[in-house]
């Protein structure tokens, strides 16, 4: 079994954190700007 690598552990946690932040940003976008854009498309 390979030894514990602090760099690898940090890189994995950092990548998971970046993905979570991206998902939260996407939800925030869709609830604000994306919502008005989709309402505009539905009203045409």
C-alpha positions as CSV (number, residue, x, y, z in Angstrom):
1,X,0.0,0.0,0.0
2,X,1.3,3.4,-0.9
3,X,2.3,6.0,1.8
4,X,0.0,8.8,2.7
5,X,0.7,11.8,0.5
6,X,-0.3,15.2,2.0
7,X,0.0,16.9,-1.4
8,X,-2.3,14.3,-3.0
9,X,-4.8,14.6,-0.2
10,X,-4.8,18.4,-0.4
11,X,-5.2,18.3,-4.2
12,X,-8.2,16.0,-4.0
13,X,-9.9,18.0,-1.3
14,X,-9.2,21.2,-3.2
15,X,-10.7,19.8,-6.4
16,X,-13.8,18.6,-4.5
17,X,-14.2,22.1,-3.0
18,X,-13.9,23.7,-6.4
19,X,-16.6,21.5,-7.8
20,X,-18.9,22.2,-4.9
21,X,-18.3,26.0,-5.3
22,X,-19.0,25.6,-9.1
23,X,-22.3,23.8,-8.4
24,X,-23.4,26.4,-5.8
25,X,-22.6,29.2,-8.3
26,X,-24.6,27.4,-11.0
27,X,-27.6,27.2,-8.7
28,X,-27.3,30.8,-7.7
29,X,-27.1,31.8,-11.4
30,X,-30.1,29.7,-12.4
31,X,-32.1,31.2,-9.6
32,X,-31.4,34.8,-10.5
33,X,-30.2,35.6,-14.0
34,X,-31.2,32.3,-15.6
35,X,-34.6,32.6,-14.2
36,X,-35.3,35.9,-15.9
37,X,-33.9,34.6,-19.1
38,X,-36.1,31.5,-19.1
39,X,-39.2,33.6,-18.2
40,X,-38.4,35.8,-21.2
41,X,-38.2,32.8,-23.5
42,X,-41.5,31.4,-22.1
43,X,-43.3,34.7,-22.6
44,X,-42.5,35.0,-26.3
